[in-house]
Amino acid sequence: MDTFDCIRTKLDIREFSSDDVPQEIKSKVLEAARMTGTGLNTQHWRFILVESNDNIKKLAEDSTSGGWVANCNFAIIILTNPKYSFHLIDAGRVLQNMQLAAWNYGVGSGIFTGIELDKLRKDFGIPQQLNVSAIIGFGYPQKKLMGNRKERLPIHELAYYEKYGISNKS
Ligand SMILES: Cc1cc2nc3c(=O)[nH]c(=O)nc-3n(C[C@H](O)[C@H](O)[C@H](O)COP(=O)(O)O)c2cc1C
């Protein structure tokens, strides 16, 4: 898929079909994570691939804003090291790359950040020194997606030319 079309049509998905995502696509998603750049090339992040039904159920139970993850096909927990001031920028880059890599193969995904940390750390053996930055649930979308469903502000409200507040190119 063309990169721009991939970005344009990608939506955050919370309803998944029960179809399995092939292992090769899961590997591609992890490889997209590995290939993403980090500040100072520190590669401080770690990823946990969650595939078993039991563990996906635990993810949903340990969440405060991502109960829908219970119906995903697989999930990835993104851990970053908060000793780096830029760790959340790295988390944002890698999660978007994973979502786009998946969407390139028609696999949808959604993210959540509302987490019951103590429970999640215990259930998945996550060390205290790593921050749980986001969790992504992946799967084939249950419904046909319309890229134009996106609700976004018009460009003139978001982008300025040369100086803050100048919306029109003169
Ligand atoms: C930093 C961040 C945190 C988010 N946290 C949650 C969350 O806790 N639960 C959830 O269902 N969606 C969460 N989302 C998904 C957003 O709601 C979604 O990106 C936004 O509504 C746009 O969706 P769309 O691209 O499908 O239009 C989060 C997104 C971002 C970027």
The ligand as a MOL file (V3000), in Angstrom:
LIG
                    3D

  0  0  0     0  0            999 V3000
M  V30 BEGIN CTAB
M  V30 COUNTS 31 33 0 0 0
M  V30 BEGIN ATOM
M  V30 1 C -1.8830 8.8290 23.3740 0
M  V30 2 C -3.1250 8.0520 23.0100 0
M  V30 3 C -3.8260 7.3910 24.0020 0
M  V30 4 C -4.9800 6.6380 23.6720 0
M  V30 5 N -5.6160 5.9310 24.6460 0
M  V30 6 C -6.6970 5.1970 24.3150 0
M  V30 7 C -7.3510 4.4050 25.3140 0
M  V30 8 O -6.9450 4.3740 26.4700 0
M  V30 9 N -8.4220 3.6690 24.9240 0
M  V30 10 C -8.8890 3.6660 23.6250 0
M  V30 11 O -9.8630 2.9690 23.3440 0
M  V30 12 N -8.2960 4.4200 22.6580 0
M  V30 13 C -7.2070 5.1740 22.9770 0
M  V30 14 N -6.5660 5.9030 22.0090 0
M  V30 15 C -7.0760 5.8880 20.6170 0
M  V30 16 C -7.6970 7.2500 20.2240 0
M  V30 17 O -8.9570 7.3560 20.8180 0
M  V30 18 C -7.7540 7.3120 18.6860 0
M  V30 19 O -6.4400 7.3900 18.2120 0
M  V30 20 C -8.5330 8.5320 18.1900 0
M  V30 21 O -9.8490 8.4760 18.6220 0
M  V30 22 C -8.5120 8.6140 16.6730 0
M  V30 23 O -9.0480 7.4320 16.1490 0
M  V30 24 P -9.2230 7.2470 14.5540 0
M  V30 25 O -7.8470 7.3080 13.9490 0
M  V30 26 O -9.8580 5.8840 14.3990 0
M  V30 27 O -10.0890 8.3590 14.0570 0
M  V30 28 C -5.4380 6.6240 22.3250 0
M  V30 29 C -4.6970 7.3050 21.3390 0
M  V30 30 C -3.5560 7.9770 21.6660 0
M  V30 31 C -2.7640 8.6480 20.5570 0
M  V30 END ATOM
M  V30 BEGIN BOND
M  V30 1 1 1 2
M  V30 2 1 2 3
M  V30 3 2 2 30
M  V30 4 2 3 4
M  V30 5 1 4 5
M  V30 6 1 4 28
M  V30 7 2 5 6
M  V30 8 1 6 7
M  V30 9 1 6 13
M  V30 10 2 7 8
M  V30 11 1 7 9
M  V30 12 1 9 10
M  V30 13 2 10 11
M  V30 14 1 10 12
M  V30 15 2 12 13
M  V30 16 1 13 14
M  V30 17 1 14 15
M  V30 18 1 14 28
M  V30 19 1 15 16
M  V30 20 1 16 17
M  V30 21 1 16 18
M  V30 22 1 18 19
M  V30 23 1 18 20
M  V30 24 1 20 21
M  V30 25 1 20 22
M  V30 26 1 22 23
M  V30 27 1 23 24
M  V30 28 2 24 25
M  V30 29 1 24 26
M  V30 30 1 24 27
M  V30 31 2 28 29
M  V30 32 1 29 30
M  V30 33 1 30 31
M  V30 END BOND
M  V30 END CTAB
M  END
